[in-house]
Amino acid sequence: MHDTHRLPVDGYFFAPGSVQTMPRRRTRRLRRAAHLAVSVLMAVEFLALVAGIGFFIGLLWSRI
């Protein structure tokens, strides 16, 4: 049985078996935001890698 008294988080109700689609404008915005988030995450990951390599080089350099 489908609970018709509760709306999903995004505020849209879809009948059982219907195709759930969001408005095109919202999906485009979400896709763009997701792409930006992935780019930022990759940049932070790269900076962390460079910082880690620099840290280990610094440790080795201090022992010489």
VOBAVEX-393506 format. One line per 10 residues: number of its first residue (from 1); for each residue x, y, z of N, C-alpha, C, O, CB. Coordinates in nm, 4 decimals, always signed. Each point is the difference from the previous one (the first is absolute). Glycine has a CB too. Example, Ala and Ser with C-alpha at 12.3 -4.5 7.8 and 13.67 -1.06 7.14 Angstrom:
1 = +1.3190 -0.5690 +0.7800 -0.0890 +0.1190 +0.0000 +0.0900 +0.1200 +0.0000 +0.1036 -0.0019 +0.0665 -0.2928 -0.1154 +0.0581 | +0.1542 +0.2223 -0.1966 +0.0820 +0.1190 +0.0060 -0.0770 +0.1090 +0.0730 +0.0509 +0.1108 +0.0169 +0.0675 -0.1736 -0.2314 $
//
This chain:
1 = +0.0837 -0.1188 +0.0000 -0.0837 +0.1188 +0.0000 +0.0878 +0.1246 +0.0000 +0.1006 +0.0055 +0.0707 -0.2834 -0.1300 +0.0508 | +0.1455 +0.2226 -0.1993 +0.0783 +0.1230 -0.0093 -0.0530 +0.1018 +0.1005 -0.1210 +0.0215 +0.0085 +0.1696 -0.0654 -0.2531 | +0.0406 +0.1065 +0.3204 -0.0402 +0.0977 +0.0996 -0.0221 +0.1348 -0.0683 +0.0960 +0.0680 -0.0361 +0.0323 -0.1914 +0.2170 | -0.2539 +0.1616 -0.1983 -0.0300 +0.1254 -0.0692 +0.0004 +0.1198 +0.0940 -0.0113 +0.1136 -0.0459 -0.1234 -0.2433 -0.1171 | +0.1473 +0.1071 +0.2920 -0.0037 +0.1103 +0.0961 +0.1355 +0.0671 +0.0164 +0.0076 +0.1121 +0.0503 -0.1913 -0.2291 +0.0676 | +0.2881 +0.0517 -0.1586 +0.1336 +0.0574 +0.0149 +0.0546 +0.0375 -0.1375 -0.0053 -0.0783 -0.0948 +0.0464 -0.0586 +0.3043 | +0.0109 +0.2576 -0.2170 +0.0645 +0.0419 -0.1238 +0.1480 -0.0321 +0.0076 +0.0580 +0.0034 +0.1085 -0.2281 +0.1796 -0.1423 | +0.2321 -0.2138 -0.0782 +0.1443 -0.0220 +0.0010 +0.0738 +0.1301 +0.0318 -0.0606 +0.1070 +0.0052 +0.0338 -0.2936 -0.1724 | +0.1567 +0.1764 +0.1882 +0.0817 +0.1128 +0.0425 -0.0088 +0.1165 -0.0976 -0.0059 +0.1155 +0.0422 +0.1588 -0.2752 +0.0711 | -0.1537 +0.1309 -0.2439 -0.0013 +0.1092 -0.0973 -0.1389 +0.0611 -0.0195 -0.0147 +0.0948 -0.0772 +0.2057 -0.2056 -0.0359 $
11 = -0.2924 +0.0586 +0.1811 -0.1319 +0.0603 -0.0045 -0.0893 -0.0457 -0.1133 -0.1097 +0.0535 -0.0164 +0.2134 +0.1359 +0.1220 | -0.0607 -0.2861 -0.1839 -0.0808 -0.0495 -0.1110 -0.0575 -0.1364 +0.0358 +0.0671 -0.0822 +0.0625 +0.0743 +0.2102 -0.2283 | -0.2656 -0.1514 +0.1260 -0.0607 -0.1306 +0.0225 -0.0168 -0.0702 -0.1338 -0.0491 +0.0586 -0.0965 -0.0705 +0.0249 +0.3035 | +0.1602 -0.2075 -0.2118 -0.0143 -0.0791 -0.1216 -0.0800 -0.1248 +0.0333 +0.0251 -0.0662 +0.1008 +0.1938 +0.1540 -0.1949 | -0.3137 -0.1187 +0.0099 -0.0806 -0.1193 +0.0204 +0.0868 -0.1237 -0.0178 +0.1003 +0.0043 -0.0713 -0.3070 +0.1165 -0.0083 | +0.1687 -0.2318 +0.1443 +0.0780 -0.1229 -0.0153 +0.0075 -0.0408 -0.1464 -0.1014 -0.0026 -0.0697 +0.0329 -0.0702 +0.2997 | +0.1886 +0.0409 -0.2761 +0.0188 -0.0434 -0.1368 +0.0207 +0.1129 -0.0992 +0.0271 -0.0258 -0.1173 -0.1633 -0.1671 +0.1749 | +0.1240 +0.3175 -0.0132 +0.0209 +0.1113 -0.0933 +0.1489 +0.0287 -0.0140 +0.0807 -0.0374 +0.0851 -0.3048 +0.1357 -0.0233 | +0.2578 -0.0323 -0.1694 +0.1393 +0.0370 -0.0229 +0.0277 +0.1270 +0.0800 -0.0690 +0.1007 -0.0162 +0.0712 -0.2068 -0.2172 | +0.0978 +0.1008 +0.3188 +0.0304 +0.1159 +0.0836 +0.0995 +0.0903 -0.0720 +0.1152 -0.0377 -0.0216 -0.1586 -0.0967 +0.2312 $
21 = -0.0015 +0.2522 -0.2459 +0.0886 +0.0955 -0.0664 -0.0049 +0.1311 +0.0757 -0.1054 +0.0406 +0.0488 +0.0702 -0.1511 -0.2735 | +0.1484 +0.1760 +0.2345 +0.0065 +0.1312 +0.0617 -0.0061 +0.1040 -0.1113 +0.0286 -0.0318 -0.1154 +0.1071 -0.0560 +0.3134 | -0.1722 +0.2109 -0.1653 +0.0017 +0.1050 -0.1025 +0.1388 +0.0133 -0.0615 +0.1007 -0.0120 +0.0698 -0.2839 +0.1334 +0.0516 | +0.1884 -0.0964 -0.2528 +0.1282 +0.0050 -0.0710 +0.0942 +0.1043 +0.0576 +0.1208 -0.0222 +0.0081 -0.2379 -0.0538 -0.2125 | +0.0618 +0.1899 +0.2445 +0.0844 +0.1069 +0.0513 +0.0751 -0.0467 +0.1251 +0.1184 +0.0288 +0.0172 -0.2780 +0.1429 -0.1111 | +0.0887 -0.2442 +0.1805 +0.0622 -0.0465 +0.1237 +0.1079 -0.1040 -0.0281 +0.1060 +0.0031 +0.0624 -0.3194 +0.0427 +0.0597 | +0.1883 -0.1371 -0.2144 +0.1006 -0.1026 -0.0297 +0.1236 +0.0621 -0.0620 +0.1122 -0.0414 +0.0292 -0.2934 -0.1277 -0.0608 | +0.1609 +0.2704 -0.0557 +0.1152 +0.0668 -0.0598 +0.0847 +0.0677 +0.1074 +0.1228 -0.0086 -0.0016 -0.2532 +0.0438 -0.2103 | +0.0631 +0.0324 +0.3054 +0.0703 +0.0692 +0.1076 +0.0742 -0.1000 +0.0888 +0.1139 +0.0244 +0.0396 -0.2868 +0.1589 -0.0444 | +0.1089 -0.2943 +0.0356 +0.0641 -0.1020 +0.0836 +0.1206 -0.0604 -0.0698 +0.1031 -0.0244 +0.0626 -0.3235 -0.0253 +0.0434 $
31 = +0.2070 +0.0254 -0.2376 +0.1118 -0.0566 -0.0748 +0.1190 +0.0955 -0.0009 +0.1146 -0.0421 +0.0157 -0.2763 -0.0858 -0.1582 | +0.1333 +0.2575 +0.1240 +0.1064 +0.1001 -0.0010 +0.0659 +0.0087 +0.1376 +0.1224 +0.0084 +0.0094 -0.2438 +0.1209 -0.1889 | +0.0413 -0.1314 +0.2859 +0.0535 +0.0067 +0.1360 +0.0825 -0.1241 +0.0312 +0.1035 +0.0093 +0.0660 -0.2997 +0.1301 +0.0051 | +0.1513 -0.2552 -0.1178 +0.0744 -0.1239 +0.0243 +0.1341 +0.0041 -0.0717 +0.1010 -0.0445 +0.0545 -0.3166 -0.0822 -0.0287 | +0.2174 +0.1800 -0.1484 +0.1255 +0.0095 -0.0747 +0.0972 +0.0932 +0.0721 +0.1191 -0.0299 +0.0096 -0.2422 -0.0132 -0.2260 | +0.0731 +0.1551 +0.2669 +0.0841 +0.0947 +0.0737 +0.0525 -0.0642 +0.1277 +0.1167 +0.0179 +0.0349 -0.2478 +0.1749 -0.1294 | +0.0461 -0.2674 +0.1647 +0.0424 -0.0656 +0.1239 +0.1091 -0.1028 -0.0271 +0.0948 -0.0111 +0.0778 -0.3234 +0.0467 +0.0181 | +0.2169 -0.1104 -0.2042 +0.1020 -0.0990 -0.0348 +0.1313 +0.0694 -0.0334 +0.1066 -0.0478 +0.0387 -0.2843 -0.1087 -0.1240 | +0.1714 +0.2684 +0.0141 +0.1217 +0.0742 -0.0345 +0.0690 +0.0529 +0.1248 +0.1222 -0.0089 +0.0119 -0.2239 +0.0719 -0.2314 | +0.0245 -0.0082 +0.3122 +0.0569 +0.0516 +0.1253 +0.0605 -0.1136 +0.0805 +0.1088 +0.0144 +0.0558 -0.2769 +0.1725 -0.0527 $
41 = +0.0989 -0.2996 +0.0035 +0.0511 -0.1147 +0.0749 +0.1303 -0.0514 -0.0600 +0.0920 -0.0356 +0.0736 -0.3264 -0.0251 -0.0103 | +0.2433 +0.0565 -0.1959 +0.1239 -0.0449 -0.0645 +0.1141 +0.0967 +0.0279 +0.1135 -0.0432 +0.0200 -0.2480 -0.0682 -0.1992 | +0.1065 +0.2424 +0.1810 +0.1036 +0.0996 +0.0288 +0.0500 -0.0141 +0.1434 +0.1204 +0.0064 +0.0246 -0.2241 +0.1501 -0.1916 | +0.0125 -0.1756 +0.2611 +0.0385 -0.0173 +0.1407 +0.0799 -0.1283 +0.0169 +0.0979 -0.0030 +0.0746 -0.3027 +0.1290 +0.0000 | +0.1642 -0.2308 -0.1426 +0.0713 -0.1273 +0.0066 +0.1424 +0.0146 -0.0544 +0.0944 -0.0541 +0.0575 -0.3131 -0.0688 -0.0816 | +0.2338 +0.1955 -0.0856 +0.1323 +0.0225 -0.0583 +0.0877 +0.0803 +0.0953 +0.1173 -0.0326 +0.0189 -0.2171 +0.0249 -0.2493 | +0.0434 +0.1128 +0.2907 +0.0771 +0.0814 +0.0945 +0.0415 -0.0821 +0.1223 +0.1105 +0.0174 +0.0514 -0.2338 +0.1873 -0.1296 | +0.0362 -0.2933 +0.1249 +0.0345 -0.0857 +0.1134 +0.1130 -0.0959 -0.0375 +0.0888 -0.0259 +0.0812 -0.3254 +0.0427 +0.0040 | +0.2336 -0.0688 -0.2063 +0.1064 -0.0891 -0.0463 +0.1332 +0.0740 -0.0067 +0.1023 -0.0513 +0.0455 -0.2706 -0.0815 -0.1764 | +0.1668 +0.2535 +0.0741 +0.1224 +0.0802 -0.0097 +0.0516 +0.0343 +0.1397 +0.1205 -0.0057 +0.0245 -0.1978 +0.1010 -0.2455 $
51 = -0.0126 -0.0600 +0.3123 +0.0408 +0.0327 +0.1369 +0.0601 -0.1219 +0.0691 +0.0989 +0.0125 +0.0722 -0.2787 +0.1624 -0.0604 | +0.1214 -0.2921 -0.0330 +0.0537 -0.1225 +0.0596 +0.1381 -0.0332 -0.0530 +0.0894 -0.0364 +0.0764 -0.3211 -0.0467 -0.0491 | +0.2494 +0.0955 -0.1575 +0.1318 -0.0255 -0.0596 +0.1014 +0.1009 +0.0533 +0.1127 -0.0368 +0.0331 -0.2212 -0.0570 -0.2415 | +0.0689 +0.2208 +0.2168 +0.0888 +0.1026 +0.0550 +0.0353 -0.0267 +0.1446 +0.1134 +0.0234 +0.0417 -0.2124 +0.1394 -0.1984 | +0.0038 -0.2112 +0.2331 +0.0251 -0.0318 +0.1409 +0.1044 -0.1109 +0.0121 +0.0931 +0.0108 +0.0799 -0.3284 +0.0580 -0.0216 | +0.2203 -0.1745 -0.1366 +0.0966 -0.1105 +0.0073 +0.1373 +0.0414 -0.0514 +0.1017 -0.0440 +0.0537 -0.2898 -0.1174 -0.0821 | +0.1926 +0.2448 -0.0740 +0.1291 +0.0514 -0.0471 +0.0638 +0.0844 +0.1100 +0.1209 -0.0075 +0.0218 -0.2020 +0.0069 -0.2624 | +0.0009 +0.0805 +0.3093 +0.0506 +0.0795 +0.1123 +0.0542 -0.0866 +0.1118 +0.1032 +0.0321 +0.0589 -0.2664 +0.1442 -0.1167 | +0.0948 -0.2862 +0.0879 +0.0490 -0.0923 +0.1036 +0.1338 -0.0606 -0.0409 +0.0936 -0.0055 +0.0798 -0.3305 -0.0460 -0.0127 | +0.2450 +0.0063 -0.1912 +0.1253 -0.0593 -0.0475 +0.1115 +0.1040 -0.0028 +0.1142 -0.0304 +0.0346 -0.2447 -0.1345 -0.1717 $
61 = +0.0984 +0.2860 +0.0966 +0.1001 +0.1066 -0.0098 +0.0542 +0.0361 +0.1384 +0.1185 +0.0300 +0.0143 -0.2331 +0.0587 -0.2205 | +0.0278 -0.0914 +0.3083 +0.0435 +0.0381 +0.1345 +0.0914 -0.1060 +0.0614 +0.0766 +0.0312 +0.0912 -0.2895 +0.0975 -0.0622 | +0.2068 -0.2520 -0.0765 +0.0851 -0.1068 +0.0546 +0.1391 +0.0004 -0.0616 +0.0921 -0.0619 +0.0535 -0.2964 -0.0742 -0.0143 | +0.2200 +0.2054 -0.1515 +0.1316 +0.0010 -0.0666 +0.0946 +0.0924 +0.0739 +0.1155 +0.0149 -0.0398 -0.2228 -0.0633 -0.1822 $
//
